[in-house]
Amino acid sequence: MSKKFLFVVMSSVVIFLLAGCGSDDASTSPDSEGLEITTSFSILGDVISEVIGDRGTVNYIVPIGEEPHEYEPVPSDFQRVSDSDVFYVHGLNLEEWLEKLIENVGDVSVVTVSENITPIMLEGDENEPDPHAWMNVANMQSYIEVIVEDLIERDPEGEEVYRENAEAYLEELAQLDDWIKTEVQKIPEEYRVLVISEDAFKYFGDAYGFQTEGVWELNSHEEGTPSQISRVIDVVKDQNLPAVFVETTVDKRYMESVSNDSGVPIAGEVYTDAVGQEGSGAESYILMMRHNVETFVEGLQ
């Protein structure tokens, strides 16, 4: 049976299924008050929660630890989105598969938070954007502005709460941005090169002064061919780098090959497409960004 046929069948019967399985995040309660919001992945779930406060419930589809590029939707995901007042998606082709949900969940408002971002295009493909725009804190500030205006339109009575929450969170993001700019100065200029399996730090590199390299461009394009690995090994050796890094959501074997063949250690794991699990110290967007910067500074000094 083809995957396409299974997808159609799953979509057609989902209205008969109850939400309550699938993702690891909290499920929507039919008795909860306020807006019912669903978003695609945990990073957006975190920042939307900062704005909405106690005036609604926020759920996300992709469980922490799984790839938003390659996630396979389950029946409860369709029901969850269908039951929502609004479905916030990232855009920039992050949800390559998830946006198919929109056609099968009825009349649900869909808002793309990255609508005001100038994208960085993938290397060798001027028509496909790199989706990882949240790695530049200034872009996340833009997302917040889109989210707060949309929430006010849906819930005018909550305007004061949304604006106060957004203002407080935007100040935290401004402080984070300043902190990153200060911290990265600890890394010698010649070592400001981030080598990782997926080249997910282009926006970070553009904002904070790093060259970025990956075995592949996107995890949905994941190949890890000998020539790709060999190219990255050459970069590491030619620039005499002290460390490489690996994502928490990606198979580590590719970067282990780079590390073994170059003689350069993997300095730590970094977060790109999801916040960390409870107890990781990276349970929110701000914490994951701080963790990443601390890992880079420690590894590249």
PyMOL commands that set and color helices and strands:
alter all, ss='L'
color gray80, all
select helices_A, chain A and resi 3-16+42-52+75-82+98-104+133-135+137-154+156-186+189-191+202-208+219-221+226-238+253-262+285-300
alter helices_A, ss='H'
color red, helices_A
select strands_A, chain A and resi 35-39+56-60+86-89+109-112+121-122+125-129+193-198+211-216+244-247+266-270
alter strands_A, ss='S'
color yellow, strands_A
deselect
rebuild
show_as cartoon
